[in-house]
Amino acid sequence: MIGATYRIQFREGIGFDDAARLAPHLAKAGISHLYASPIFEAASGSTHGYDVADHNVLDPVLGGADAFERLSSAMRAAGIKVLLDIVPNHMAASPDNGWWRDVLTHGAASKYANHFDIDWTAPKLILPLLGKPYGTALADGDITFADHPRWGRVLRIPGQDLPLAPGTETIEDVHTCHEAQNYRLAHWRIGRDGLSYRRFFEITGLVGVRVEDPWVFEDVHALVLALVADGKVDALRVDHVDGLADPAGYLEVLAEAAGVPILVEKILEPGETLPDWPVLGTTGYEFIAAMAALYCAPEGIDALARHYGALGSDDIDALTLAAKHEIINRNLAGELLRLTDLALTLFSADTVRRDHGPFTVREGLSALLAGMPVYRTYVTDAAASDADRAVLARAVAAAEVEGLEDNAILGDLAALLAEPSPHESQRQFTVRFQQTSGPLMAKAVEDTLFYRHHRHLGLNEVGGSAEPVFGTAPFLTVAAAGGLAATQTHDTKRGEDARARLYALTDPSAAERFAAFWPALPGDIPDRLKWALGQMLFASAPLSPDPDFVDRFREAAIKTVREAKEETSWTAQNEAFEAAIADAAERMAGDLAPVAAFEDVHRAGAVVGLGQVLLKTFGTPAPDIYQGTFGWDFSMVDPDNRRPVDFAAEARLAEEARTMAPGALLAAWRSGAPKARVLIEGLAARNAFPQLFAGGALAEVALADPAYRAFVRDDGRDFALAVVPVRPLPRLRGVEIALSRPNLEFEALKRPLTAVFTGAQLTDSASIDAQLAEFPVLLAVSR
C-alpha cells in the first residue's frame, strides 16, 4: 500500500547520493515512498530525464548503478520504498540514443527500425534539426564532416553529430554524402507537417516508441523489471499513458510482469472516470481541481469576471474551440494530414463514403477532434465500448454546430473509429486519432487557453477547468478514489501555495480590490496581460527577500505570452513585444510595495494553504508531497518549479515545527512552520490509523458557519475529524494567520476526540470552536 509519497526531481543538482541523505527526514515525516522522476540514461544535458536515451542504464549523471544501490539501501533501512516514474511512450530522438543512432545508420534495415513509430513508406527519415533551410545551411558551412571518437566519420551540424550509413564514409562531397543517408536533414519548421515519425506532442526531439509490440516492451522494460525483481523498486508511475497505442493492453502486460502497484499520469475531465485498468489510480491532478472547487468563492469569480470581461473574452467555450482548431491545423498539422490520408484510403473502398474529398475529410477531422470532450477514447481491435461511443457521439454533436459544408462526414469518421475491423489501415487510423486527440487537448487547453484566458489564474491548472464545479462534492469524489492526491507537480503552472493565494483572492472584497489594483501596475502592455501579470505577482511574491525574483518573474512572464501564441510565440518571436513584457515584469517584480496592500489576502491564502494540505492527508488517495513543499511554495511555471531545493533547510523546518506550540507556529507563519506541522501531523494520523484512512467512510458534516467545512472519517472503530476555513479573509484577526472564533454548531460528537495540534480534548461544539480560535485548521482523532 502507498501511504504518502515524496517527489524528487533528479538532475539539476540532485543525484542518487543526494537523495539517499534524505532518508532520515522522510522517514521521520511519515513518508512511505520516495517518488523518483525518471532515472535512466537521458540525452546529454537533460534537465528532466523524460528524454530517455537508454532504458537499460541508470544514468551516470546521477551516479550510476553503484550510487543507486546506495540510495536503495538507505531507503530500505529507513523503511521507505521507491515509486519510479517510467517513460514507455517516447525516447530521445538523438544520436545519444543507441537505438535511434542505429536507425539513422541502417534505416529500415536496423534491428531497431520497428522499435520506433516511423513511417517507413516515406522516402527518408526526416530530421528537423537545422536552424535554416538545408540548402542555406549547406552553403553556410553548417554541415561538415568530422571524426567522432566512438562513431568514426560523421556529419556534424551545430550541436550534434550524425552517423553515416555503411559504405558512405568515403564520399568526400558533403551534399552527395548527405543524399546517400537513410535520413534527410531539414529546417526545424518542417516538424509541424513534414515528419516521418510520431513525436511526443509537438516536440520533435522525442520519438514515439512502439511499446505495444512484445519485443519492444521487453527491451524497454528489461532493467526496470530487474529492479522490481530485486526489491529496489516497489511501485511504478507510468508517464503519459494516453500516448500509448493501447493503454489497457500495455498496463495488463506491465501489471503481470511487474506485480507491483501501478499509477498512471492521466488527466480526467469533469465527469470522466478512470477506465477499468489494473492500476491503483492516477497521479492526482483531480485533487487540484477539487481544491479549486472547494476554496473559490463563486461570487468572487463573478466579480473578477465582470472586470475582466472589459479587457478580454471570457467565453471559455469559444476560446477553447478556437485554440483547438489553431493547434490541430497549425502545430499538429502533420498529424492531421496523416489522419486525412488514412481516412481517404479507408473511404476509397466504400462506395458511399468514397465521395468525400480531401478538404471535406480534413475539415471533418479537425471539427471532430476539436469536439472531443475528453483526452481520448480507448478503442482497440474489438468493438468500441459504450463509454467510447458516448464520447464520440458528444464529439460529433459538438462538431455539428460548427456549420460544416456537409455534416455527414462527422458520422462517417466516427463510424471508422467505432467499427471493429481486421484491416491494418483502419487500426492505424483509430490508434493515430486517439494518439492525436490527447496532445490536442493538452496543447490547446493547458498550453494555450490557460495562457490566454486570465480571469482567475488559480483555475488555469493542469487537470483543472476554467469553469469549476463549486462545492465540496468534488473533494468527496476524489477522496473515494485510489492513487495519489497532488497539490503540486513538476508540470503544474504554479506552486500549491501560490494557487492557495489565488483561491483567497476570490473573496468578493479581495476581488474588487484587485480590480482597482492592477491598472496602476507599471508597463506599456495590453491591459489583459497587465491583469494577468498582476495576478502572477500577487500569487508569487516572496515572503522574504529573494534576489532572483525579478529574473524568475520576467522569465515566467515571457513564457506566458509565448505559450499564448497571440502577439508572440516560441516559433515566431516578436522581439519588440517581448521586450515590453520583460520591462513591465521587471518593474513589477522590482518594486513589491504595491503588493503589500494585499498582505491580509496573503495571510488568508496561507490559511487556505493549511487547509489544502490537511485535506490532502485526510482523503483516501495517498498524499503526494512535491520536493521542498513542507514549507510555503510560491513557484511559477516550469522551469521555475523545478529549481534546486535546499533539502537540509526543509528538514530543519520540519524538525523545528514538530514541537512548536500553536501560538509560536502562528507567530512564525512566514517561515512555513505551520504548514510543515499540519503536514507532519496529517501524515502521522494516517500512519497511526491506516485502516481508518484506507477504508473508513468519508462524509461532510453540516455547519452553521458557511466560512467553514467539516469532514469526518469513520470505520466503526476509529473516528477522525477535519475542519477547514474556506473563506478565511473576513475572519482574520491580528497580524498573523489566527482567525476569530467561529460558531459552527457542530453536531454532537459520537465520542471524545483529541485535537492533534494542541492535545486538547474535544467533547462538544464549543470546544471545537475554541480550538479553531487557537489554530486555524483542526484535525482531531479518537484515541
N, C-alpha and C positions, 0 to 999 in steps of 0.2 A: 504493500500500500504506500502511496505517496502522501507524506504528511505535510511538508512545506518545502518549497524549492528556493534556491538562491541562484540567480542567473549570473554567470560570469561571461564577459565578452573577452575571450582570449585575443591576443595580439595587442598592439598599441600599448606596450609596456607591461603586459602580464602574460607570463608563461606558466608551465606546469608547476615549477618550483614555487613561484609566487602564490599560486592558488593553494598549494599544499599548506602554506603557512597560515591560511585562513581557517583550517580545520578546527582549532580550539574556539575561535569566535563563533563559527557557525554552529558547532555542537552545543555550546552554551546557550545560544539563542533558540535552539529547538528546531533547527533545520534538519530535514530528513534526507534531502537530495541536493547535491551540487548539480546545477543545471548548466551544462557546458555548451557553449557555442561550438561550431564545427572545429575539429582538432586535427583533421587530416591535412596532408601537404597541400598548400594552396599556391596559386600563381604568385610569382615573385612580386613582392611589395604589397600583397593583400593586406587590407586593414580589417577584414571581417571573416574570411575563411569560407564564404559561400561560393567562391570560385575555386573549387577543388581541382587540383592538378593530379593527385594520386590518392585514390580511396584507400590504398593499402599501405600507406606510410604515415606514421604520426609525425606531424610537421616538425622538422628540425629547428625551425624558427622558435617554436615553443619549448624546445628542449629535447625533442625526440622520445624514443621508446624508454630510455632509462629514466628520464625526468617524469614521464607519465607513470612509470612504475612507482616512483616515489610519491607522486600525487595520490595514486590509488591506495597505496599503503597508509598514507597519512589519513585519508578519508575513512578507510575501513577501521583504522584504530580509533577514530573518533565516533564511529557508529553512523557515518554518513555514507549514503550510496551516491551513485553517479547516474544522472539523466543526461544522455548525449543527444545533441542536435545533429541529425544526419541529412544529407542533401542528395536524394536519389534522382531528382528531376533534371539536373543540369551539371555541367562541368565547365572548367575554363577552356574557352576556345583560344588556346595559347600553346605555342611550342613547349612551354614548361610542362604541359600535359603530355606524357609519353604516348598515350593512346592517340591523341589528336595529332601529335607530331608524326606518328606512323601513318596516319591517314593522309596528311599533307605529302608525305614521301611517296606512298604507294597508291593513293587514290582508292578506287573501288576494289583493288586487289589487296588492300590492307586487311589483316585479320581483325582489325577493329572498325572496319568500314560500317558495319551494321550495329556497332555499339552506340553510334550517334544517329540522331534523326536527320539524315541527309537525303536530299532528292538526287539520287544517282542517275536519274534520267536527264538531268541538266548537263550541258556540255562541260562545265567546270565547277569546282567548289569555289564559290565567291568569298573572298576575304576582304571585308571593308575596312582596311587598315591604313589607308593613305589619307593624308591631310589635304590632298588636292587630286584632281583627275589623274589617272595613270600616266597619260602622255606628258602632262606637265611635270609630274614627279620624276619621270624618266629623264626628261630634258634638264631638269634642275639638279640632277645627280643625287636624288633622294633614294634611288635604288642602285645598290652596288654589290659587288662580290666581297666576301670576307671569309676568313678561316675561323671556324668555331673550335674551341679547344676539345670538344667532345663529338660534335656532329660533322666535323670536316668542313668542306666548302659549302657556303650558304649564300642566300640572297639576303642582304642587310637593308632594312628600311629604318627610319628613325624609331628607336626604342624596341626593335625586335629583329631577331634572326630567323630565317625560314629555311627549312631543309630543302634539298634538291632531290628530284627523282633519280633513281639509279640510271646511270648512263648519260646523264646530262651535266655531270660535274665539269666536263672538259669544254663545254661550249663557252667560247670566250665573249661573245656579244651578250650583254645583259638582257636586252629585249628578246633576242632569239631564245636564250636560256629560259626566260620567264614564260614565254609562249609554249615551251615544252613541258611545263609543270602540270600537275594534276589540279592545281589551284590557279585562280586569277586574282591578282591584287587589284583593288578598286578603291575609289574615293569612299570615305565613310558614309556619305549621304545615300549610297545605294542600299544601305542597310534597311531602309524603310520599305523598299518594294522590290529589291533585286537579290535577296539572299537565296541560297540553295540549301540552307539548313534551318531547323527550328531553333529559335533563340528563346531566352528567358525574357518575358515581357518584351521590351524594346532594346534590351541590352545585347548587342551583337557579340560582346566578349564572353557570353555564356551560351553554350550549345546544348540543346536538348539531348538527353540520354534515353535510349530505348530499354529502360529497365523492365519493361513488360516482357522482354524476351528472357527465358530462363538462364541462358549462359551469360547474359549481361548482368542480370540480377546477381548471379554468383560472383562475377568479377568485381562488381561494385561493393558487395557486402562481405567479402571474404574476411577482412580484418575486423570489421565491427562485430561480426558474429563470433569471431575468435575471442574478442574482448568480452563479449557477453558470456561465452562458454567458460572463460577463465575467471568470471566473477568480478571483472574490473568495470563493467558497465551493467547497470541494473535496470535501466529503462531507456526508451528511445523516444525522441521527438522528431517527427517527420516534417521536414520543411516543405512548404508549398505543395501540399498533397493534391490540390486541384489541378496542378500542372501535369499530372501523370495521365497516361493514356487510359488506364483502368485502375483508379484508386482502390476500389473494393478488392479486385484481384490481387493487386500488389500487397495490400495490407493483410490479406489472408495468408499469402505466402510468407510475408515477414513475420507475422504472429506465430505461425507454425515453426519457422526456422529459429526464431529468437527465444520465444517462450517467456518474454518479459513484458511488463506494461508498456503500452504504446500511446503516445499523444500525437495529435495531428495539428499542424498550423492550418486552421480552416476558419474563414470568416463566415458567420451565419447572419443572413439578413433578418430583419424583424419577421417573426412568424416561421422562420425556417428551422427545421430540426436536423440534427446530425444523422446522416444515413446509418443504417444498421451495419456498422463496421466493427471489427474485433479490436476496439480501442477503448481506453478509459474515457476519452473525451477530447476536447480541444485545448489549445494553449491559453484560452481565457479572454479573448477580446470582448466576448459578450458581457463580461463583468464591467468593463469600462462603460459600455453603453447603458448598463443598468444603473451605474452610479450617476451618469448624466440625467437619466430619467428621474432618479430619486431626489437629487440635490438642486436641479434647476427649477426656479420658480416660473411657472407659465406666464404669470403677469409681468415678470421681469423680461422674459423673452419677447413678449408682446411689445413692451416699452422699447426695447432695443430695435425691434422690427420697425416700429413707427419712425424712428430716427434714421435707421439705415436705409429704409425704403426711398429716402430722398437722395441717397448717394449712389446706390447700385440696385440691381434687380434682386428681389427677394423671392422670385418664383423658382423654387427649388426644382420642380418637375421640368420646367423649360430649360433651366441651366444644366440639369443633368443630361437631358436629351441632347442638347447642343454639344456638350462635352463628349458624349459617347460617339456622336456622328463625327466629330472632329478627330477623335483618336482612331476610330476604325478606318476612316478614309484617308488619314494622313500618317499618323505614327505607326499604325498596324496595316498599312496599305498592302504590304506583301502577303500577309495572312489572308486578307480579303480577296486578293487576286487568286491565290491558291484555292480558296474555297469556291470561288466563282468557276474556275476551270473544272474542279471536281464535280460541281453540280451540273454544269453544262454537259459533261461526259455522261453522267447518270441520266439526265433528261433525254439525251440523244437516243437512248434505247427505248423510250416511251413515246408512243405515237401521239399521245395527248400533250405531254409536257415538253416535247422536243421543240415546240414553237416559241418557248421563252428565249428571248435574245440575251446576249451578254450583259447589256446595260440593265435590263429588267432583273436579271438574276443578281447582279451586283447590288443594285438598289434594294432589292428584296432582302438580301443577306444583311446589308447594312441596317435596315429597319428592324429585322428580326433580332439581330444581335443587340441593337440598342434597346429593344423592348424586353430583354431578359431581366426578370425581377431579382434573380439570384446569380451567384457567380457562375454556376454551370449545372447541367444535368449530368446523369451518370448512366447513360445508355450504353450497353455493351452489345455483343452479337445477339443476345436474346431480345425479346420484345421490350419496349420501354415500359417502365413501371408506371403505375397510376400517378405517382408523385411527379415523375418526369413529364408525363403527358399533361399534367395540370400546369406545370411550369411553361411548357411550350405553348399551351393554349393562352396563358396570360401574355406571353411574348407576342403571339400573333395578334391578340386583341389590342395590345399597346401599339403595335406597328400599324394596324389598320387605320388608326386615327391620323396618321401622317399624310394621308392623301396621295398614295402611290398611284401611278397610272393604271395598274392592274393588281388589285389585292389578291388575286388568285395565286400569285407567286408565293405569297406567305404560307398558305396552306400546303402548297406543293413542297416547299422547302421543309416545313415542319414534318410532313409525312416522310421525307427522306430520313429525317433524324429519328423518327419514332418507329418506322417499319423495320423489322429484322430482315437481314439479307446476308446470304453467304458470299456476296461479291466483295472483293478486297477494296474496290473503289468506293463502295458505299461505307465500308468500315472506316476507311481513311477519311471520308467526308465527316462522318459522325464524330470520330476522335478529334479531328482538327477543329471542328466547330466548337467542341467542348473545351479544347485547349486554347481557344481564342476568346471565348466569352469571359473567362476568368480574368485574363490580363486586361481585357477591355474594361471590365467593371473596376478593376483596381486602378488602372491608369486614368480613367475618366472621372471616377468619383474621388478616390483617395488622393490622387496626384494631380488632379486638375480642378474639379469642383471645389474641393476643400481649400484650395489656394485662390479661388476666385470669389467665393461667397464668404463674407466676413461678418455677417450679423452677430454671431456669437462663436468665437473660435473654440470654445470648450466643447462644442458639439462636433467640430470637424476633426474627428479622430478615427484611427483605424478601427474598423468594426462598428463604428458609430453611425449616427444618422443626423443630418441637419434638422430633421423634424422628430424629436424624441417622443416616445410614448411615456407621458408623465405618470409618476406614481410609484408605488412600491412593488407592484406585480412583477416587473422585470427582475428585481433582486430575488424575489422568492422563486421565480422560474429558474434563474441561473443557479441559485443555491441548491436546487434539486438535481442538478446535473453533475456529471463526473468531470474529470480533467482538472484544469487549473483555473484560478481566479487571478487575473492580472490587472494591475493598475498602470503599469509602465513596462515597455519592452524596448528592445533596440530599434524597433520600427515605429514607435509612437511619435506623433507630431510634437508632443511637448511632455515635460515631466509631470508626474502624477500630482504634485503639489501646485504646479502652475495651473493645471486643469482645475484643481480644487478652488484656487483663487477665482477662476473664471466662473465656476458654479456660484460662488458667493456674489459675483458681480450681477447675477440675475435677481438679486433683491431689488424690488422696484425703485427704492430710493437710490441705490448704488447705480442702477442702470441710467437713471435720469442724471445723476452726477457725471457719469461717463459721457453722456451726450453733450454736456456742457464743457467737458474737459478736453476732448480730442481736437477741437478746432484751433486751440492755442498752441498745439504742438508745432515745432519748427519744421521747415522743409517745404519746397515748392513741388509737391507731388499731388496726384489726384486725391480728392477727398476720401474716396472709398478706401484707398491704400493708407492714408493717414489714420483713418479709423482703425484699420487692421493693425498697423504698427502700434497704435495706441493700446490696443488690447494685448498685443505681444509684450509691450513694455510693462504694462501693469502686471501681466502674468509672470514675467521672468525676472523682474527687478530683484537683485540680490538683497539679503538682509544685512550683509556686511560688505565692506569694500571688496571689489573684485577687479583687479587691474586688467583682466581680459574681457570684461563685459562688453565694452564698446566694440571690439573686434568680433566677438561672438554674435552680438546683436546685428551688426552690419551683415555678416555672412548669412544669418537666418533670414534677414530681410531680402537679400539678393536671391536666395533660394526660393523664397515665397513668390516673387514676381516672375522668376524663370519658370517655375512649375505651373504658374497660372497660364503661361503661353498666350498672353494677350499683347502687352506692349513690348515684351521681350521674351526670350526662351533660351533653353540650353543650346539649341541648334541655330538660332538666329538672334544673336545678342545685339540689343540696342544700347550701345555704349553710353550715349548721352543720357538716356532714360535711367540706366543703371547707376550712372554717376549721381543723378539727382536722388535716387533711392538711398544710395550709400551715404550721401551727405546728410539727408534727413535722419537716417538711422543713427549715424554717429552723433549728431547734435542731440537727438532724443536720449540716447544712452549715456551721453557725456554729462548730462545735467538731469539727475533724477529728483531734483527738488519738487517739480510739479507732481510727481507720483506720490510724494509724502502726503498729499491730500487724501489719498486712499489708504492710509495706514490702518484705519479701522476695518476696511474691507479686506486688507491683507490679514488682519487678525482673525476676521471671520473665516477667511479662506483656510487659515491654519486649523481652526476648529473643524471645518469640513474635512480637511486632510486627516485629522484624528479619527473622525467618524468613518471615513473611507477605509482606512487601514484596519480599524476594528471590525467592520463588516466583512472585509476580505478574510479575516481569520475566523469569522463567525459562520460563514456559509459552508456549504458542503464541498465544493471544489477545493483542492489544495491551494493554499495561498502561495502565490509566486512573488518573490521579492527580487526586484532588479538590483544589480550591483550598486552599492553606495546609497541606497534609499532607506536605510534605517533612520536617517535624518531627512530634512527637507530637500526636495529636488525640484528646482525651477528650470530645468533644462528646456532648451528649444529643440527643434527638429534635428535629426541626424545630419551631420556627424556630431552635433553638439551633445546629444545624449549618449554618445559613446566615448566621451572624454575619459582620460585616465582617472581612476578613483584612488583616493587616499584611504586604503583599507585599514591601516593602523588607526587613523583618526576615527573611522566608523566604529571600530572595535572599542576604542576608548569611550566614545559617546554612549554606546550600548552599556558599557560597564558602569559609567557614571549614572546613567539614567535608572539603572536597575534598583538602586537603593534610595533615590531621591523621594522626599515627601511630596505630596500633591502641590503644596504651596511653592516649594522650591522648583518643581517642574514648570509651573505656570510662570514663575519669575524668570526662568531660563528658557522661555519658549522659543526665542530666536535661535538658540543653539540646535534646535531639533530634538532636544531631550524628551519632550512629551511624546513625540511620535515614536521614538525608539522604545519608550516604556510601554506604550499601547501595543506596539507590535510584539514586544517580548512577552507581555502578559497574555496577549491573544494566542500566541504560539504555545505558551506554557499550558493554557487551558485546553487547547486541542490535544496536547500530549498527555495531560492528566486524565482526560475523558475521551479517549479515542472512539469508543462506540457511540457516545452521545453525538459527536460531531460527524461521524461517518454515516450514522443511520437514524439519529434522533429526528423526530418530526420538527420542522421549522415552520413557524407561523408568526403573523403580525398580531400585536395586541393593540387595541384601540386606546387612544389617549385623548384627554380633553384638550390638551395644548397642541395646536396644529404645527407648532415650530419643532416638534419632536416626533420621532418614530421609534417604536419599540418592537423587538423581535425576541421570541423565546425558542429554546430547543428543549425537547422532552423525549426521553426514550423509555419512560415508565419507571426508571430508577434514578437517573440523574436529570438535572434541570439547569439551564443557563439562561441568562437574560442580557440583552444588549440594548442600550438606549443611546440614540444619537440625535443631536440637534441638526435639522436640515435647513433651518432658517435662523442662523445664529446672529446675524448682524444687529437686529434691534435689541438683542438680549446682552450684548457686550457690556461689561462694567469695568471701570478702571482702565489701565493701560496695558493689561496683559490679555490673556485669552479666557479669562473667567467669565461666566455667564450669570445673569440674575437667576434667582431660584424659580423654577417652574412650578406649575400646579397641574401635574399630569393626571391626577385622579386614576392612578393605576389600579387595575382590578386586584382583588385580594390575592396575595401570594399563596401558592399551594404549600410552601414550606419556607423556612428562613433561608436567606441567601447571604453569601459573603461577597462584599464588594472587593474585587481583586486589587484595585489601586490604593485602597485605604485600609482594607481589612475590616471595615465596619460591617455590623450585622444589619441586614435589611429584613424588616418584618411587615412593613406596610408601605403605602404610597408616600406618606410623609417622609419616611426615611430615604426613599428613592429620590424624592425632590431635594432633600438635604445634600445627598451625595453629588447631585448634578450642579449644585451651587458651589461645591468644593472642587470638582474636576468636571470639565465639560462633556465627557462621554462616560458611559457606565458599562462595565462588564461585571456581572455577578454570577456566581455558581453555587450550587448546593454542595455541601461538604458532608 
